Every structure is written in structure tokens, then in C-alpha cells.
Amino acid sequence: MSAALQSPGREDFAALLAESFERDEVQEGSVVKGRVVAIEKDVAVIDVGAKTEGRVALKEFVGPGRGDTPIKVGDEVEVYLERIENALGEAVISRDKARREESWVKLEKAFENNERVNGMIFNQVKGGYTVDLDGAVAFLPRSQVDIRPVRDVGPLMSTPQPFMILKMDRRRGNIVVSRRTVLEESRAEQRSELVANLEEGQVIDGVVKNITEYGAFVDLGGIDGLLHVTDMAWRRVNHPSEVVNIGQTVKVKIIKINHETHRISLGIKQLLADPWEGIAARYPVDAKLKGRVTNITDYGAFVELEPGIEGLIHVSEMSWTKKNVHPGKIVSTSQEVEVVIIEVDPVKRRISLGLKQTLQNPWEAFAETHPVGSEVEGEVKNKTEFGLFIGLENDVDGMVHLSDLDWNRPGEQAIDDFKKGDMVRAQVLDIDVEKERISLGIKQLAGDPFADSGEIKKGQVVTCEVLEVKDSGIEVQIVDTDLTAFVRRAELARDRGDQRPDRFAAGEKVDARVTMFDRKARRVQLSIKALEVAEEKEAIAQFGSSDSGASLGEILGAALKKAGTTDKK
């Protein structure tokens, strides 16, 4: 066998092996094992192999997160080798950096596996705190300290506790952790366990933890339930503080459990007898009873009849006459009122009440004291396009329609004779209690001139008194009646030259012929012209015609002379 192929000697192999270990174990920028060979004051001298020693301050071995037992000569420790040899011929080593490197490896694994890590808060910085994670320094934002804002973090300082890593960047050396996430997870686990042990319908004791406008939160032993204000009592509760106080121990019934959100609904009234059972028998329709006003709204007022039982007086059932008034102007909170049961609905838990029903219907009262045909007096409350509203006793109104203002004039004209505040007298024409309407008439007090006109017929000659002279004709009244008529200009005379209204004067008596009389349509028409034409025809018929050679004047003169002779006889 050649020398080149001979195996190396035992001494050469040992040297090569030692060289190999030195090459593998002693490398700059890595964590290596060393042995404490000496302790000088506050420094430990550590042999890291390869005939190299380094010095590490003792404080890197003792303190929070580092251990409580001081090191001694002969102990084996791990350090970070920055340089094998410096200018003094010593190795540059660090225990803190070794711990940091070890921690980063562990933390990265925990971060990947979403596992909790242990650490201690040891300092406060801007926006949060620093945490020692077994050598690695992490940042704890202030919002991640606890579930609720924490004013004093002192009790948490230097105390080992679990954290969750939110973010890691080894290149930049950044780690962000959260204590709040751990607490929320723990709380969720506890809630799940507690909720699993609760059942709907279960009765349990709890402590009132917080009170809001809509209810109270009750601690059931590690989990909160909501006691809504509507489930505190059968009666109306304006604010939860009327029923419970913070710190008070209360017995509640679990109404509902949401296993997904862990929300629990509680009730106190469910432990009490339901006052709505048998409600219809206790409150029959039309029964009259007393109650206390508990709440007033725009649409009515709520009245407590007994604890847990309330009824509503709708605004339409409050007053017979005050239709557009806010309920607060009729009743007041805490006022005791007498009401009537209108309707009871046990299913919807509603009771309808009436306040006005405790008083006599003013329209019924009016009908009893003022039958149709009787005379009343009242003040003009309002004028509208269709008539007058007259205020009557007991705050009821009656209406005089335009057609019932005047017999002879259109209502649009007659209404101008009245103004708001005038006292007027009228006759009751009709009363509709159900519709709450009273019809009045003013013209009826004067009597119907057509009804009292006697046997006036078409063609009859009547004597009239001139009431008013106008350019278009004359207004006249038939003597011994209340009938009036208007004689148009064309009907004032047979001859066109005599058809002048100024020929007549107010108070003068004239005869006219009735050309139309319609009692149903209430119309009468008169004509002086028609009377003259009729008289002329009669005269011609009796005393001759114009064909005989006599003039019309001679014929009429003869007729008048005969009439005078007849009168003397």
C-alpha cells in the first residue's frame, strides 16, 4: 500500500477532530456554550473554547427574567459570540444577546402557531409599555393592556403574565404584543363554560353591575345578563333605577340565551303573577273606575288601573268638544281620573279607556233641553264660506247654513250682515247626536213669507208698496204679505217712454199683475206692463174697437167714466 493511501495516525485524527469542533462550535455571530472560569468584582470571565475567553457583566445573569441565583465558577452558560478576539485578545461575548437570540427563535414558533408567550412589563414608553419576553423586548400598546382602559399599570409591572404576539419583524427587531387578546380569549372561554351551565327558564341570583337608560346588567357569576327595563315589572318603569340599585342582589329568570353571542336576557316580572290573567272579567266593558295618569303622549294618556295594568285614553276619547287639543292640556301626570272601559284585548295586552264617557254627551243634553223648533241664542264663533257657527251652551256649536240666513236674499249677501262676536237668535232645525251636529236657522224666526202669502195666483192683480228705486227697476213688497219682488225696468209700463224707474218713489203704492208664482221654487214675478195691457184689452172688449172710428183714448175714457159711475152707485 502506498504512503498516500495509508490511514492517518491517532494523533493526527485527534487534531483534525478538535479542529472540526472548534470550527463548528466557535463561530462569530452565534450562540455558544462557555464555562465560568473566574469572577472578578462585577464581571464573569467565561471560556468559550478555542483558547478564547471573554468577559460578561454579572448583571446580565441576575435580574427580572434572567434568574435569581448568581452564577459561580464552573457553571456552564450560553453566550452570544460577537467577535472571537478583540484588540486585547479577548472574545467579545454577551449573555443578553444570547438570551435574545434564543427568545426570537421561540417567539417566532409561538407566533406561527398562534400560541401565548410569557413576559413582564418593565417600562413605560410613548403610547404604551415595553415587555421583556425572556430576553427579547416587545412593545405593548396602551389599548392592548386590558379589556377596559387601565389608569394605573403599576400592579402589572414586573409581574409574569401571558401575552399574544400581534406582529413580528426580526430584521427590524420589532415585536408588538397584546395582553387584552389573552383576557378576551380567557373571558370567552369562561363565558362559554358558564353559558353552557345555564338554561332558559332557570331562576338564578345575580348582582346588579351597571344601570343604563334601557335596563341593568346583572353579574351571574362571571358572565353578565341584561335585565331590560320592560322585564323589570309588569307596571310601567320610567327608569331602571326605580326598581334596582348597583350592587343589589336580585333574583332573576333567564328568558333567553344566545349561545353564539353569549347574550343572556333576564327578567324579574316573570317571577311574579301575570296581572293580565283574567283581565276581561275584572274590567268589563262600560265599567266606570278610577286610575292614575302615568304618561302623556301626543296621541293620548296612559292610566294605571292597578300595578302592572295600564290603559290608554286616546286623544279622541278625552273630551266631547275639545277636538284638536294636546292631551297634556286636559290631564296631567299623576292626576287621578275617572274613566270608562271601552275595550279590553287580553292577547295584545291593551285596554282602551274613555274620559269623556264619564260625562253626559253635550249633544244629548242639548237635544233634551232644546228640541227641534225651539229658539236659542248664541255668539257667532266663526264665519265660513258655507255659513255661520254659533256657540251654544256646554261648549257645543250649531251651524246656520247660508240658505237659512234670509228668505229673500242669497246667503252670500245675507252673511255680510253678521260678524264674529255678534249675539244672534236662531231656531233649532235638526240635531244629530251621533254625528255631533246641530243645524240652526235664522230666517225661520221671521216666518216663511211664501207660507203666509195666502192664495196668490198667477194673473192676480196685487197692490204693492215701493221699497227701493234702482236704475234697473223697483223693489216692491206685496201689501199685507212679507213677499217682496223686483219689477224690472221693461215691466214698469206698456209704453217704452214710461218705463222709467224715476217715475216711482219709495212708499208709493202701485198695482201690478202676478206673472209667476212658484211656492216650491219660492219665486214670484210682477209686471205693471202686463196689468196695463190686460186693462186695455178689457176696455176694448167692452166699449168698442179702433175699427169703429173711436180713438183708443176715447175708448179708455168711456171705460173710466163707466167705472166711476159704477163706483158712485
TORGUTI-32384 format. One record per residue (C-alpha): residue number from 1; residue in three letters; x, y, z. Coordinates in steps of 0.5 Angstrom, whole numbers, plus 2048, in hexadecimal, padded with zeros to 3 digits. Layout:
// residues N
TIVO   n res   u   v   w
TIVO NUM Ala   X   Y   Z
...
END
This chain:
// residues 569
TIVO   n res   u   v   w
TIVO   1 Met 800 800 800
TIVO   2 Ser 803 807 7FE
TIVO   3 Ala 804 80C 803
TIVO   4 Ala 7FF 811 800
TIVO   5 Leu 7FA 80B 802
TIVO   6 Gln 7FC 80A 809
TIVO   7 Ser 7F7 80C 80E
TIVO   8 Pro 7F9 812 813
TIVO   9 Gly 7FC 811 81A
TIVO  10 Arg 7F8 811 820
TIVO  11 Glu 7FB 818 822
TIVO  12 Asp 7F9 81B 81B
TIVO  13 Phe 7F2 818 81B
TIVO  14 Ala 7F1 81C 822
TIVO  15 Ala 7F4 822 820
TIVO  16 Leu 7EF 822 81A
TIVO  17 Leu 7E9 821 81E
TIVO  18 Ala 7EB 826 823
TIVO  19 Glu 7EC 82B 81D
TIVO  20 Ser 7E5 829 81B
TIVO  21 Phe 7E1 82A 822
TIVO  22 Glu 7E5 831 822
TIVO  23 Arg 7E2 832 81B
TIVO  24 Asp 7DB 830 81D
TIVO  25 Glu 7DA 833 824
TIVO  26 Val 7DE 839 824
TIVO  27 Gln 7DB 83E 81E
TIVO  28 Glu 7DA 845 81F
TIVO  29 Gly 7D3 848 81F
TIVO  30 Ser 7D1 841 822
TIVO  31 Val 7CF 83F 829
TIVO  32 Val 7D4 83A 82C
TIVO  33 Lys 7D5 837 833
TIVO  34 Gly 7DA 839 837
TIVO  35 Arg 7DD 838 83E
TIVO  36 Val 7DE 83D 844
TIVO  37 Val 7E5 83C 846
TIVO  38 Ala 7E5 843 84A
TIVO  39 Ile 7E1 848 84E
TIVO  40 Glu 7E4 84F 84E
TIVO  41 Lys 7E0 854 852
TIVO  42 Asp 7DA 855 84E
TIVO  43 Val 7DD 851 848
TIVO  44 Ala 7DD 84A 846
TIVO  45 Val 7E3 847 842
TIVO  46 Ile 7E0 842 83D
TIVO  47 Asp 7E4 83D 839
TIVO  48 Val 7E0 83C 832
TIVO  49 Gly 7E6 837 82F
TIVO  50 Ala 7EB 838 82A
TIVO  51 Lys 7EF 83A 830
TIVO  52 Thr 7EB 841 830
TIVO  53 Glu 7E8 844 836
TIVO  54 Gly 7E3 84A 837
TIVO  55 Arg 7E0 84E 83C
TIVO  56 Val 7D9 84F 83E
TIVO  57 Ala 7D6 854 843
TIVO  58 Leu 7D2 850 849
TIVO  59 Lys 7CC 854 848
TIVO  60 Glu 7CB 850 841
TIVO  61 Phe 7CA 84A 845
TIVO  62 Val 7C5 84C 84B
TIVO  63 Gly 7BF 850 84B
TIVO  64 Pro 7B8 850 848
TIVO  65 Gly 7B7 84B 843
TIVO  66 Arg 7BF 849 844
TIVO  67 Gly 7BE 845 84A
TIVO  68 Asp 7BF 846 852
TIVO  69 Thr 7C5 841 853
TIVO  70 Pro 7CC 845 852
TIVO  71 Ile 7D1 841 84E
TIVO  72 Lys 7D7 83D 850
TIVO  73 Val 7DE 83B 84E
TIVO  74 Gly 7DD 834 84A
TIVO  75 Asp 7D6 836 847
TIVO  76 Glu 7D4 835 840
TIVO  77 Val 7D1 83A 83D
TIVO  78 Glu 7CF 83C 836
TIVO  79 Val 7D1 843 833
TIVO  80 Tyr 7D1 847 82C
TIVO  81 Leu 7D8 847 829
TIVO  82 Glu 7D8 84D 825
TIVO  83 Arg 7E0 84D 824
TIVO  84 Ile 7E5 848 825
TIVO  85 Glu 7EA 84C 827
TIVO  86 Asn 7EB 854 828
TIVO  87 Ala 7F1 858 829
TIVO  88 Leu 7F2 856 830
TIVO  89 Gly 7F2 84F 82D
TIVO  90 Glu 7EB 84D 831
TIVO  91 Ala 7E5 84B 82E
TIVO  92 Val 7DF 850 82E
TIVO  93 Ile 7D9 84C 831
TIVO  94 Ser 7D2 84E 833
TIVO  95 Arg 7CD 84A 838
TIVO  96 Asp 7C7 84F 836
TIVO  97 Lys 7C8 84E 82E
TIVO  98 Ala 7C9 846 82F
TIVO  99 Arg 7C2 846 833
TIVO 100 Arg 7BF 84B 82E
TIVO 101 Glu 7C1 846 828
TIVO 102 Glu 7BE 840 82C
TIVO 103 Ser 7B8 844 82D
TIVO 104 Trp 7B7 846 826
TIVO 105 Val 7B7 83F 824
TIVO 106 Lys 7B2 83D 829
TIVO 107 Leu 7AE 843 828
TIVO 108 Glu 7AD 842 820
TIVO 109 Lys 7AB 83B 821
TIVO 110 Ala 7A6 83E 826
TIVO 111 Phe 7A4 843 821
TIVO 112 Glu 7A3 83E 81C
TIVO 113 Asn 79F 839 820
TIVO 114 Asn 79B 83F 823
TIVO 115 Glu 79D 83D 82A
TIVO 116 Arg 79D 841 830
TIVO 117 Val 7A4 844 833
TIVO 118 Asn 7A6 846 83A
TIVO 119 Gly 7A9 84C 83B
TIVO 120 Met 7AA 852 840
TIVO 121 Ile 7A8 859 83F
TIVO 122 Phe 7AE 85D 842
TIVO 123 Asn 7AE 864 83F
TIVO 124 Gln 7A9 86A 83C
TIVO 125 Val 7AA 86D 836
TIVO 126 Lys 7A7 872 831
TIVO 127 Gly 7A0 86E 82F
TIVO 128 Gly 7A1 868 833
TIVO 129 Tyr 7A6 864 837
TIVO 130 Thr 7AC 85F 836
TIVO 131 Val 7AB 858 838
TIVO 132 Asp 7B1 853 839
TIVO 133 Leu 7B0 84D 835
TIVO 134 Asp 7B5 849 838
TIVO 135 Gly 7BB 84D 835
TIVO 136 Ala 7B7 850 82F
TIVO 137 Val 7B4 857 830
TIVO 138 Ala 7AD 858 82E
TIVO 139 Phe 7A8 85E 82D
TIVO 140 Leu 7A1 85D 831
TIVO 141 Pro 79D 863 82E
TIVO 142 Arg 798 866 833
TIVO 143 Ser 792 864 830
TIVO 144 Gln 794 85D 831
TIVO 145 Val 796 85D 838
TIVO 146 Asp 78E 85B 83A
TIVO 147 Ile 787 85A 838
TIVO 148 Arg 786 860 83B
TIVO 149 Pro 78A 867 83C
TIVO 150 Val 78F 866 842
TIVO 151 Arg 791 86C 845
TIVO 152 Asp 797 869 84A
TIVO 153 Val 79B 864 847
TIVO 154 Gly 79F 864 84D
TIVO 155 Pro 79D 85D 850
TIVO 156 Leu 79E 85A 849
TIVO 157 Met 7A5 85C 849
TIVO 158 Ser 7AB 856 849
TIVO 159 Thr 7A5 851 84A
TIVO 160 Pro 7A6 84B 846
TIVO 161 Gln 7A0 84A 841
TIVO 162 Pro 79E 848 83B
TIVO 163 Phe 79D 84C 834
TIVO 164 Met 79C 84A 82D
TIVO 165 Ile 7A0 84D 827
TIVO 166 Leu 79D 851 822
TIVO 167 Lys 7A3 853 81E
TIVO 168 Met 7AA 851 81D
TIVO 169 Asp 7B0 854 819
TIVO 170 Arg 7B6 850 81A
TIVO 171 Arg 7BA 855 815
TIVO 172 Arg 7B8 85B 819
TIVO 173 Gly 7B8 858 820
TIVO 174 Asn 7B0 85A 821
TIVO 175 Ile 7AB 856 825
TIVO 176 Val 7A4 858 826
TIVO 177 Val 7A0 854 82C
TIVO 178 Ser 799 854 82F
TIVO 179 Arg 797 853 836
TIVO 180 Arg 790 855 834
TIVO 181 Thr 78F 84F 82F
TIVO 182 Val 791 84A 834
TIVO 183 Leu 78C 84D 839
TIVO 184 Glu 787 84D 834
TIVO 185 Glu 788 845 832
TIVO 186 Ser 788 843 839
TIVO 187 Arg 782 847 83A
TIVO 188 Ala 77E 844 834
TIVO 189 Glu 781 83D 837
TIVO 190 Gln 77E 83F 83E
TIVO 191 Arg 777 841 83A
TIVO 192 Ser 776 83B 836
TIVO 193 Glu 777 837 83C
TIVO 194 Leu 773 83B 840
TIVO 195 Val 76D 83C 83B
TIVO 196 Ala 76E 834 83A
TIVO 197 Asn 76B 833 841
TIVO 198 Leu 765 838 840
TIVO 199 Glu 75F 836 83E
TIVO 200 Glu 759 83A 83B
TIVO 201 Gly 753 83B 841
TIVO 202 Gln 759 83A 846
TIVO 203 Val 758 83E 84C
TIVO 204 Ile 75F 841 84F
TIVO 205 Asp 761 846 854
TIVO 206 Gly 766 84C 851
TIVO 207 Val 769 852 853
TIVO 208 Val 767 859 84F
TIVO 209 Lys 76D 85B 84C
TIVO 210 Asn 76B 861 848
TIVO 211 Ile 765 865 846
TIVO 212 Thr 763 869 840
TIVO 213 Glu 75D 86C 83D
TIVO 214 Tyr 75B 866 83A
TIVO 215 Gly 75C 861 83F
TIVO 216 Ala 761 85E 844
TIVO 217 Phe 767 859 843
TIVO 218 Val 767 853 848
TIVO 219 Asp 76D 84F 84A
TIVO 220 Leu 76B 848 84A
TIVO 221 Gly 772 846 84D
TIVO 222 Gly 777 847 848
TIVO 223 Ile 772 849 842
TIVO 224 Asp 76D 84F 841
TIVO 225 Gly 766 84F 83F
TIVO 226 Leu 761 854 83D
TIVO 227 Leu 75B 856 841
TIVO 228 His 757 85A 83C
TIVO 229 Val 753 860 83F
TIVO 230 Thr 74D 85C 83C
TIVO 231 Asp 74E 856 840
TIVO 232 Met 74F 859 847
TIVO 233 Ala 748 85A 849
TIVO 234 Trp 741 859 846
TIVO 235 Arg 740 860 847
TIVO 236 Arg 743 866 843
TIVO 237 Val 74A 867 845
TIVO 238 Asn 74D 86E 843
TIVO 239 His 754 86D 845
TIVO 240 Pro 757 866 848
TIVO 241 Ser 75A 86A 84E
TIVO 242 Glu 752 86A 850
TIVO 243 Val 753 862 851
TIVO 244 Val 75A 860 852
TIVO 245 Asn 761 863 855
TIVO 246 Ile 768 862 853
TIVO 247 Gly 76B 85D 858
TIVO 248 Gln 764 85A 85A
TIVO 249 Thr 763 852 859
TIVO 250 Val 75D 850 855
TIVO 251 Lys 759 84A 854
TIVO 252 Val 758 84A 84C
TIVO 253 Lys 755 845 847
TIVO 254 Ile 759 843 841
TIVO 255 Ile 755 845 83B
TIVO 256 Lys 759 844 835
TIVO 257 Ile 760 841 834
TIVO 258 Asn 764 843 82D
TIVO 259 His 76A 83D 82D
TIVO 260 Glu 76D 841 827
TIVO 261 Thr 76E 848 82A
TIVO 262 His 76D 845 831
TIVO 263 Arg 768 84B 833
TIVO 264 Ile 763 849 838
TIVO 265 Ser 75C 84C 839
TIVO 266 Leu 75A 84D 840
TIVO 267 Gly 753 84E 844
TIVO 268 Ile 750 850 84A
TIVO 269 Lys 749 851 849
TIVO 270 Gln 749 84A 846
TIVO 271 Leu 74A 847 84D
TIVO 272 Leu 743 84B 84F
TIVO 273 Ala 73C 849 84E
TIVO 274 Asp 73A 84C 847
TIVO 275 Pro 734 851 849
TIVO 276 Trp 731 851 841
TIVO 277 Glu 72F 84A 843
TIVO 278 Gly 727 84A 844
TIVO 279 Ile 727 852 842
TIVO 280 Ala 721 852 83E
TIVO 281 Ala 71D 84F 844
TIVO 282 Arg 720 854 848
TIVO 283 Tyr 71F 85A 844
TIVO 284 Pro 718 859 840
TIVO 285 Val 717 85E 83A
TIVO 286 Asp 713 864 83C
TIVO 287 Ala 715 864 844
TIVO 288 Lys 717 86A 847
TIVO 289 Leu 71D 86A 84B
TIVO 290 Lys 723 86F 84E
TIVO 291 Gly 72A 86F 84C
TIVO 292 Arg 731 873 84C
TIVO 293 Val 734 876 846
TIVO 294 Thr 73B 873 845
TIVO 295 Asn 73D 876 83E
TIVO 296 Ile 73A 87B 839
TIVO 297 Thr 73C 87B 831
TIVO 298 Asp 739 87F 82B
TIVO 299 Tyr 734 879 82A
TIVO 300 Gly 731 878 831
TIVO 301 Ala 733 877 838
TIVO 302 Phe 734 870 83C
TIVO 303 Val 731 86F 842
TIVO 304 Glu 733 86A 847
TIVO 305 Leu 72D 866 84A
TIVO 306 Glu 731 861 84E
TIVO 307 Pro 738 860 84F
TIVO 308 Gly 73A 85D 848
TIVO 309 Ile 734 85E 845
TIVO 310 Glu 733 865 840
TIVO 311 Gly 72E 867 83C
TIVO 312 Leu 72E 86C 836
TIVO 313 Ile 72A 872 836
TIVO 314 His 72A 874 82E
TIVO 315 Val 72A 87C 82D
TIVO 316 Ser 723 87B 829
TIVO 317 Glu 720 878 830
TIVO 318 Met 722 87D 834
TIVO 319 Ser 71D 883 833
TIVO 320 Trp 717 884 82F
TIVO 321 Thr 718 88B 82D
TIVO 322 Lys 720 88C 82D
TIVO 323 Lys 722 888 827
TIVO 324 Asn 729 88B 825
TIVO 325 Val 72C 88C 82C
TIVO 326 His 732 888 82F
TIVO 327 Pro 730 883 834
TIVO 328 Gly 735 887 839
TIVO 329 Lys 730 88D 839
TIVO 330 Ile 72A 888 83B
TIVO 331 Val 72E 884 840
TIVO 332 Ser 735 884 844
TIVO 333 Thr 73A 87F 846
TIVO 334 Ser 738 87B 84D
TIVO 335 Gln 731 87E 84D
TIVO 336 Glu 72B 879 84F
TIVO 337 Val 726 879 84A
TIVO 338 Glu 71F 875 849
TIVO 339 Val 71F 871 842
TIVO 340 Val 71A 86C 83F
TIVO 341 Ile 71D 866 83C
TIVO 342 Ile 71C 866 834
TIVO 343 Glu 71F 85F 832
TIVO 344 Val 724 85A 835
TIVO 345 Asp 729 856 831
TIVO 346 Pro 72C 851 835
TIVO 347 Val 730 84E 82F
TIVO 348 Lys 733 855 82E
TIVO 349 Arg 733 857 835
TIVO 350 Arg 72F 85D 833
TIVO 351 Ile 72A 861 837
TIVO 352 Ser 726 867 833
TIVO 353 Leu 723 86C 838
TIVO 354 Gly 71F 872 837
TIVO 355 Leu 71F 878 83B
TIVO 356 Lys 719 87C 838
TIVO 357 Gln 714 876 839
TIVO 358 Thr 714 878 841
TIVO 359 Leu 711 87E 83F
TIVO 360 Gln 70A 87F 83B
TIVO 361 Asn 70A 880 834
TIVO 362 Pro 709 887 833
TIVO 363 Trp 705 886 82C
TIVO 364 Glu 701 881 830
TIVO 365 Ala 700 886 836
TIVO 366 Phe 6FE 88C 831
TIVO 367 Ala 6F9 887 82D
TIVO 368 Glu 6F6 886 834
TIVO 369 Thr 6F5 88E 835
TIVO 370 His 6F5 891 82E
TIVO 371 Pro 6F0 88C 82A
TIVO 372 Val 6EF 88E 822
TIVO 373 Gly 6EB 894 821
TIVO 374 Ser 6EE 898 828
TIVO 375 Glu 6F1 89E 828
TIVO 376 Val 6F9 89F 82A
TIVO 377 Glu 6FD 8A5 82B
TIVO 378 Gly 705 8A5 82A
TIVO 379 Glu 70B 8A8 828
TIVO 380 Val 70E 8A8 821
TIVO 381 Lys 714 8A4 821
TIVO 382 Asn 716 8A3 81A
TIVO 383 Lys 714 8A5 813
TIVO 384 Thr 716 8A1 80D
TIVO 385 Glu 714 8A0 806
TIVO 386 Phe 70E 89C 808
TIVO 387 Gly 70B 89F 80E
TIVO 388 Leu 70C 8A1 815
TIVO 389 Phe 70E 89D 81B
TIVO 390 Ile 70A 89F 821
TIVO 391 Gly 70D 89E 828
TIVO 392 Leu 708 89B 82D
TIVO 393 Glu 707 898 834
TIVO 394 Asn 70C 893 836
TIVO 395 Asp 711 895 831
TIVO 396 Val 70D 892 82B
TIVO 397 Asp 70D 895 825
TIVO 398 Gly 707 896 820
TIVO 399 Met 707 898 819
TIVO 400 Val 703 89D 815
TIVO 401 His 703 89B 80D
TIVO 402 Leu 704 8A0 808
TIVO 403 Ser 6FD 89E 806
TIVO 404 Asp 6FA 89F 80D
TIVO 405 Leu 6FC 8A6 80E
TIVO 406 Asp 6F7 8AA 80A
TIVO 407 Trp 6F0 8A9 806
TIVO 408 Asn 6F1 8AE 801
TIVO 409 Arg 6F9 8AF 800
TIVO 410 Pro 6FE 8AA 7FD
TIVO 411 Gly 702 8A7 803
TIVO 412 Glu 709 8AA 800
TIVO 413 Gln 705 8B1 801
TIVO 414 Ala 702 8B0 808
TIVO 415 Ile 708 8AD 80B
TIVO 416 Asp 70B 8B4 80B
TIVO 417 Asp 706 8B7 810
TIVO 418 Phe 70A 8B3 815
TIVO 419 Lys 711 8B3 818
TIVO 420 Lys 715 8AF 81D
TIVO 421 Gly 712 8B0 824
TIVO 422 Asp 70B 8B2 823
TIVO 423 Met 706 8AF 827
TIVO 424 Val 700 8AC 823
TIVO 425 Arg 6FA 8A9 824
TIVO 426 Ala 6F8 8A2 820
TIVO 427 Gln 6F3 89D 81F
TIVO 428 Val 6F6 895 820
TIVO 429 Leu 6F4 892 81A
TIVO 430 Asp 6F8 88B 81B
TIVO 431 Ile 6FC 887 820
TIVO 432 Asp 700 881 81E
TIVO 433 Val 703 87F 825
TIVO 434 Glu 707 879 821
TIVO 435 Lys 70B 87E 81C
TIVO 436 Glu 70B 883 822
TIVO 437 Arg 708 889 81D
TIVO 438 Ile 702 88E 81F
TIVO 439 Ser 6FF 891 819
TIVO 440 Leu 6FC 898 81A
TIVO 441 Gly 6F8 89D 816
TIVO 442 Ile 6F8 8A5 817
TIVO 443 Lys 6F3 8A7 812
TIVO 444 Gln 6EE 8A2 815
TIVO 445 Leu 6ED 8A6 81A
TIVO 446 Ala 6E9 8AB 816
TIVO 447 Gly 6E5 8A6 813
TIVO 448 Asp 6E4 8A4 80B
TIVO 449 Pro 6E1 8A9 807
TIVO 450 Phe 6DF 8A4 802
TIVO 451 Ala 6DC 8A0 807
TIVO 452 Asp 6D8 8A6 80A
TIVO 453 Ser 6D6 8A9 803
TIVO 454 Gly 6CF 8A7 802
TIVO 455 Glu 6CC 8A5 7FC
TIVO 456 Ile 6D0 8A9 7F7
TIVO 457 Lys 6D0 8A6 7F0
TIVO 458 Lys 6D3 8A8 7E9
TIVO 459 Gly 6CF 8AD 7E6
TIVO 460 Gln 6CC 8B0 7EC
TIVO 461 Val 6CD 8B8 7ED
TIVO 462 Val 6D0 8BA 7F3
TIVO 463 Thr 6D2 8C0 7F7
TIVO 464 Cys 6D9 8C1 7F8
TIVO 465 Glu 6DD 8C7 7FC
TIVO 466 Val 6E3 8C9 7F9
TIVO 467 Leu 6E9 8C7 7FE
TIVO 468 Glu 6EF 8CA 7F9
TIVO 469 Val 6F0 8CD 7F3
TIVO 470 Lys 6F6 8CB 7EE
TIVO 471 Asp 6F8 8CC 7E7
TIVO 472 Ser 6F6 8C5 7E5
TIVO 473 Gly 6F0 8C5 7E8
TIVO 474 Ile 6EC 8C6 7EF
TIVO 475 Glu 6EC 8C1 7F5
TIVO 476 Val 6E5 8C0 7F8
TIVO 477 Gln 6E1 8BD 7FD
TIVO 478 Ile 6DA 8BA 7FC
TIVO 479 Val 6D5 8BD 801
TIVO 480 Asp 6D3 8B9 807
TIVO 481 Thr 6D9 8B4 806
TIVO 482 Asp 6E0 8B3 807
TIVO 483 Leu 6E1 8B2 800
TIVO 484 Thr 6E6 8B6 7FC
TIVO 485 Ala 6E7 8B6 7F5
TIVO 486 Phe 6EB 8BA 7F0
TIVO 487 Val 6E8 8BD 7EA
TIVO 488 Arg 6ED 8BE 7E4
TIVO 489 Arg 6ED 8C4 7E0
TIVO 490 Ala 6EA 8C1 7DA
TIVO 491 Glu 6E4 8BF 7DE
TIVO 492 Leu 6E2 8C6 7E1
TIVO 493 Ala 6DE 8C9 7DB
TIVO 494 Arg 6DB 8C7 7D5
TIVO 495 Asp 6DE 8CD 7D1
TIVO 496 Arg 6E5 8CD 7D1
TIVO 497 Gly 6E6 8D4 7D2
TIVO 498 Asp 6E2 8D3 7D9
TIVO 499 Gln 6E7 8CD 7DB
TIVO 500 Arg 6EB 8D2 7E0
TIVO 501 Pro 6EC 8D0 7E7
TIVO 502 Asp 6ED 8D7 7E9
TIVO 503 Arg 6E5 8D8 7E8
TIVO 504 Phe 6E4 8D4 7EE
TIVO 505 Ala 6E6 8D6 7F6
TIVO 506 Ala 6E8 8D2 7FC
TIVO 507 Gly 6E1 8D1 800
TIVO 508 Glu 6DD 8D2 7FA
TIVO 509 Lys 6D7 8CD 7F8
TIVO 510 Val 6D7 8C9 7F1
TIVO 511 Asp 6D2 8C4 7EE
TIVO 512 Ala 6D6 8BE 7EB
TIVO 513 Arg 6D4 8B7 7E8
TIVO 514 Val 6D7 8B1 7EA
TIVO 515 Thr 6DA 8AE 7E4
TIVO 516 Met 6DD 8A8 7E8
TIVO 517 Phe 6DC 8A5 7EF
TIVO 518 Asp 6E0 89E 7F1
TIVO 519 Arg 6DF 89D 7F8
TIVO 520 Lys 6E4 897 7F8
TIVO 521 Ala 6EA 89B 7F4
TIVO 522 Arg 6E8 8A1 7F8
TIVO 523 Arg 6E8 8A5 7F2
TIVO 524 Val 6E2 8AB 7F1
TIVO 525 Gln 6E3 8B0 7EB
TIVO 526 Leu 6DE 8B6 7EA
TIVO 527 Ser 6DD 8BB 7E4
TIVO 528 Ile 6DA 8C1 7E4
TIVO 529 Lys 6DA 8C1 7DC
TIVO 530 Ala 6D6 8BA 7DC
TIVO 531 Leu 6D1 8BE 7E0
TIVO 532 Glu 6D0 8C4 7DB
TIVO 533 Val 6D0 8BF 7D5
TIVO 534 Ala 6CA 8BB 7D9
TIVO 535 Glu 6C6 8C1 7DA
TIVO 536 Glu 6C7 8C4 7D3
TIVO 537 Lys 6C4 8BD 7D0
TIVO 538 Glu 6BF 8BD 7D5
TIVO 539 Ala 6BD 8C4 7D4
TIVO 540 Ile 6BD 8C3 7CC
TIVO 541 Ala 6B9 8BD 7CD
TIVO 542 Gln 6B3 8C1 7D1
TIVO 543 Phe 6B3 8C7 7CD
TIVO 544 Gly 6B5 8C6 7C6
TIVO 545 Ser 6BB 8C6 7C2
TIVO 546 Ser 6BF 8CA 7BE
TIVO 547 Asp 6BC 8C8 7B8
TIVO 548 Ser 6B5 8CB 7B9
TIVO 549 Gly 6B9 8D2 7B9
TIVO 550 Ala 6B9 8D4 7C0
TIVO 551 Ser 6C0 8D5 7C2
TIVO 552 Leu 6C4 8D1 7C8
TIVO 553 Gly 6C4 8D7 7CC
TIVO 554 Glu 6BC 8D8 7CC
TIVO 555 Ile 6BB 8D0 7CD
TIVO 556 Leu 6BF 8D0 7D3
TIVO 557 Gly 6BC 8D7 7D5
TIVO 558 Ala 6B5 8D4 7D5
TIVO 559 Ala 6B7 8CE 7D9
TIVO 560 Leu 6BA 8D2 7DE
TIVO 561 Lys 6B3 8D6 7DE
TIVO 562 Lys 6AF 8D0 7DF
TIVO 563 Ala 6B4 8CD 7E4
TIVO 564 Gly 6B3 8D4 7E8
TIVO 565 Thr 6AB 8D4 7E7
TIVO 566 Thr 6AB 8CC 7EA
TIVO 567 Asp 6AF 8CE 7F0
TIVO 568 Lys 6AA 8D4 7F2
TIVO 569 Lys 6A5 8CF 7F1
END
